Amino acid sequence: MKDKLVKTGHRKFYYRLQTTLVAFAFALVVVLFAAIPIAITYRLAVANAAAESSKNSTEENSEKVESSSSSGEIETQSFDL
């Protein structure tokens, strides 16, 4: 049986490149799986920060409404979307 290099016509560089690409693909998959928990944690942190911000702005708005209703003034509020 002929040697694999002679039989297929490929050179040593071809097989080294193939091994390198397989190793790179494997490393990429490992990095992507490691990034999933990081992305989930980041999204949760952003959601919690948004909830805190919303909670704080709701409390501030209710304080403004209470103070304006006690002083008899009507205060208009603008909401940013």
Stockholm file with secondary structure:
# STOCKHOLM 1.0

chainA/1-81         MKDKLVKTGHRKFYYRLQTTLVAFAFALVVVLFAAIPIAITYRLAVANAAAESSKNSTEENSEKVESSSSSGEIETQSFDL
#=GR chainA/1-81 SS CCCHHHHHCCCHHHHHHHHHHHHHHHHHHHHHHHHHHHHHHHHHHHHHHHHHHHHHHHHHHHHHHHHHHHHTCCCCCCCCC
#=GC SS_cons        CCCHHHHHCCCHHHHHHHHHHHHHHHHHHHHHHHHHHHHHHHHHHHHHHHHHHHHHHHHHHHHHHHHHHHHTCCCCCCCCC
//
